[in-house]
């Protein structure tokens, strides 16, 4: 356990970390990539360039400092980090590298404000958190390896089918190259794709599994991310998959991970509401496909928002599911107006707001699962919180600092 002296010192640094957190984390990443370039493949360069990773880490550090005397409230954040680390094959030997660069960055950024007491307290606090994460990640690795068809590390899968789902989304059906069984997973989880880069290194990306468990394949449905300008890292892996990877090719995968999933063992009578925007529909598709088979007694609603019909994936699949399952209702919401300025039936023009969702529900009390771009997520989250929906009934996947969602 942390000493009371350490807790008080770390907690006293929370205000300055809240104010200067991003400056610290930008310096930290620059320093670490310079002194320890071997860890660079674990990080998404597009997120680095956009500042998302820096903001996420700054938020996590500030939250840890503010709640170090009440770590139970950070349980969800710890699980999210552990699952992400396990998906990327972060191991115990990586933690000293991060710790050394973090402590050096605190001293270099804060200057005289980083007293020996502060550095020593943060060293103890970092070591305490690292031990928690290492322990949980070890459990995840063991659980994944013990599954039927499970493994640890990266394993080659063969592309057995490649199918275009919309103008910019393509599905890849992946089967173990060694003929082993396909491992089970929780609907909503993701896998990690490792790809070679032109400079001879590798890079990794997480992609949600877009089909239900129990199939003879793992399926990912990848949106082509166009780089905003030449020589930027955005979209490298998605474009590689779209343009280069074909049926018969091998793709290296890490086992399924992730804390955003539908627990099919839970039995409630509340309606299930799935809301997706854009390619955020991929984990939602997996959840919905499992839900209609597991929860025949529950009302289920799917709302899929997209720019327009051309970029919308799975519309035919969702329509077929609604025909087979009478408890499922599907609605489409488009931000672009159609050419004839009209949409009928279950399709409409506009944004997905709390008010729109309420118009489709018999009441507000439901279990909500949602995924999509940040503005969509922020709006929906705030709407549900204003309704007073319990946190246990609100489930989402959000990359970035939690403050951006709650602020």
N, C-alpha and C positions, 0 to 999 in steps of 0.2 A: 504493500500500500504506500501511497505517497505520504510524506511527512506533512504535518500541518504547516510548517515553515514554507515548504515548497508550494503548497496549495495557495497560501496567502500571497506569495511573491508572484506566481503565475497569474493569479486572478487580478492582481494589481496592474498587470500589463495589458489586460483586455481593452481598455479604452484606447491606448496608443496603437494597438494592433488593429482595432476597428478603424482607426483613422488612417493608418499608414500600411495596412495589410498588403495592398496590391503592389506598392513600391517594394516591400520586402519580398514578396513572392516572385515578382519580375526579376529582381536581383538574384534570388535563389536559383531560379531555373537557368539563367544565363551563367551563373557561376558553376552549377553542377554540370551542365553540358560542356563547359570549357574544361573543367578538371576531371570529369568522369564521363567522357563521350560514350562509353560502353552502355550507359543506361538510356541513351536517346531513343532507341527503337521501342521502348516501352511507352512512349508518349506520342500523341497525335500532333504532328507539326501544324496542322490547320487550326486546331484548338489553341495551340501556343500562339500562333500568329494573330488570331482573333482576340486573344486575351482571355478566353473562356477558362482555360486551365488555371491561369494565375488568379482569376477572380474566385474560382471554386476553392482553390487551396487557401486563399486569404480568408474566405468565409469559414472554412473548416477550422483554421487555426484560431480565429477570433472566437468561434463557438466553443472550442475546447478550453480556451483560457477563461471564458465567462462562466462555463459550467463545470469546471474542474472539481468543484466541491459537490457536484450532483451529476455524476457521469451517467446515471440511468437514463437521463433525458436524451443522451447521445447514442443510445443503443441502435436506433435505426440507421444513423449515419455511419456507425462502425460497421454494421452489416453491409451497407452499400459499398463502403471502401473495401472491405474484405472480399466481397464477391468480385468487384472490379479487379482487385489485385490478383485474385486466383485466376481470373479469365486471361490475364496477361502473363501468368507464370512468374509473378513477383515472389522471391524466395527470401529466407532470413538474411542471406548475405548482402541483400540490397539495402537493408535498413540502416546499417552503419554509414553507407554512402550518403543517403538522404540526411541522416542526422548530422553528420559532420558538416555538410554544406548548409543545412538550415541554421545551425548554431553559428557558423562563420558569417552567414548573411545577417543574422540578428546583430552580431557585433559590428559588422561593416556598415550596415544601414543606420543603426541607432547610435553608433559612435560612443561618446562618453555616457550616453543613457544606458548602454548595455553593460551594467556593472557585473562583477564576478558573481555576485549573488543571483542576478537575473539569469546569467548564462548557466550557472550550476543548477538553478531551479528548472530551467527549460530542458536541460540535459536529462534530469531525473524524470520530468514529465514526459518527454519524448520516449525515453526508454520504457516507461510504464505503458504508454499507449502502443508502442511497437510490440511489446510482449503480448498484449491482448490480440492485436491483429495477426501476429505470427501464429498464435495458438488457434485462432478461428480459421485462418487460411489453411493450416495443416489439416483441420477437420474437413474442409471443403475438398482439398486434394484427395484425401482418403475416401470420402463419400463418392466422389466421381470415379475413382479407380475401382471401387468395389462393386459398382453397378454392373449388371449384365451388359457386356459390350463396352464397359467403361474403360477409361485410360487416364494417364497423367501426362502432361506435356502436349506436344503437337503430334498429330497423327494424320497421314494422308487419306483424304476422301476423294472419290472419283465423281465427276459431274456426270450424272446419268440422264439429265434432262435440263434444258434451258428454255425458258418460256417467257415471252414478253407479256407483261401484265398491263402496261399502259405506255404512253409515249416515252416516259422516262424511268420506268420501273421494270426490272427483269428478275424473274425467279430462277434460282439455281437449286436443283435437286441433287443432294450429295449422299453417297453411300460409302461405307468403309471400304477402302481399297483391299484390305486383307480378308474381306468376306465375313467379318465378325458381325454380330447383331448390332442394330442401331440402338444406342442407349436411350432410355426414357429421360424425360425432362419435365419441368413444370411449365404449363402453358403461359407464355409471356417472357420466358428466359431468352438469353442470347448466347451465341457462340462467338469465338474469335477467329478471324481469318488472318493468317500470316502470309505476306507476299514479299517477294524479292523486289528491291528498288534498283533503279539504273546505276546507282553508285556502288552496288555490290553488297549493300546492307539489307536489312529486312525492316518491314513496318507491319503494324497490327491494327486491325479495326474490329470493333464489335458490331455484329448484326443480329437483330432479333430473329428468332425462329418463327416463321410465319405460318407453319402448319401445326396441326395438333399432334400430341405425342402418340406413339404406337404405330407410326407408319414405317415403311421400309426405307425411309430416307430422312435426312434432315433438310429442311428447305429454308433458304434465306431469300428475301425479295429486296433487291438493292436498287436504290434510286441513284441515277447518274448525277453526281455532283459536279457541276461545271466550275472550273477554277475562275475566280473573278478577274484574273489577269495572268499573263504569261509568267512562267517560272515561280508559281506559287504552289504550295503543297496541297491545297484544297482539291479533293476529288481524285487523288491518285489511285487509290485502291478501287473505288467504284468504277472509274473509267477502265482500269485494268480488267476488272471482271466483265464489264460490258463488251469491251472491244477485243480482248485477247483470250479469255477463258472460254473454251468450247466443250461440248459433250465429249467425254473420254479423258479430259485433262484431270490432273490431280491438284487438289487444293489442301493446304495444311490447316487443320482445325484444332482448337483447344476445346475441352469439354464444355457443355452448357453450364452457364452460371447466371446469377442475377437474383435480386430480391423483389423485383416487380413481377408478380405472377398471380394467377388465379388458383386459390386453394380449393380443389374440388371436393375435399373432405368436409368442408364447412357446409352445414345445412341450415338455411334460413328461408323464410317465406317472403322476405323483402324482394322487390324487383332488382334485377341486375341492369345497370346502365353502362354501356361501353361507348366512349366518345373518342374519336380519332380525327386527327387533321393531317392531311398529306400522307407521307410515308410513315407517320406515327401509327398507321393502321396495321403495321406488320405484327407487333406483339398482340394487338387487339384481335386480329384475325385468329391467332392461335388460341387465345382465351375464349373467343366466341365459339369456335369450332368444338372446343371441349365442353363449354357451358351448355350448349343445346342438347348434348348427349347426357350430361350429368344432372341437369336441373329441369326436368320436364315439368315440374310443378311450379316453377317460378316464371313470372313475366320477365322477358328479356328485351331490352331495347338497344339497338345499335344506331349511332349517329356518326356518319362519316362525312367530314368536311374536306373539300378539295377546291382547288382553283377553278377547275372545270372538268367536264367529263373526259377529256383527252388524257389528262394526267391522273385520273382516278384508277386505282387498282382494285380488283376483286369484286366489281359491281355484279357481274354475272354470278359469281360464287355466292355472294350475299343474297341475291334474289332467289337462288335455288334453295339455300338454307331456310329462308322465310317460307317458301312453299312447303317444305317438308316438316317444319316445326311451327305449329300454330301459336305457340307462346312467344315467338320471336317477331318483333316489328322492326323494320329497317327504314331509316330515313337518310336522305342525302341532302347536303347543304353546300351550295356553291357560291364562291365570292365573285366570280365573273358572271355578268348577265348573259343569257343565251342570245343567239342571233335574232330569234323571233320575239325575244323579251318575255317569254312565258315558260313556265315549268309547271308540270301537273303531278298529281298523285303524291308520292312520297318524296319528291324532289322539290327543293325551293332555293331561292336566291337570298343570300345574306350571311351573316356571321353566326357562329354557334355561341350563344350567350346563355346565362342561367335562365333568363326569361323564356328563351326558345325551348330549352330543355323542359322547363316547368309546363309549357303548353302541351307537351307530349306525355306527361306523367299523370297518373291519378292522384299522386301526392309526392311530396319531396323526399320521403323516407325511402331510401334505396341504397344499394352498394354501387359506388361509382369507380370506374376504371377509365383513365384517360391518358393520352399520349399525343404529342404534337409539338409544333414550334413554340418558342417561349411566349410570345404575346398571347397565343391561344391558351396556353397553360396558365399564365398569370390571371387572365380574365376568368377562366373557369374555376380555378382554385378560390379566388376571392368571392365569386358568386356562391359557391358551396359553403364557404366559411360564414358568409353573411346569413345563409339559411340556417346555420347552426347544425349542420351535418356533423356527427361525431367523427373524429379523426380516424377511428377504426373502420369507417365506411368509405373513406376517401383514399384511393390508391392511384399512384401515378409514377411515371418515369420522367425524370427531369435532369438534364445535364446542366450543371452550373451551380453557383452558390445558392443555397436555400433562401438567402436574403432577397435574391432577385425575384423569387416566387412569392414570398410573403410581404415584401416591402410595398 
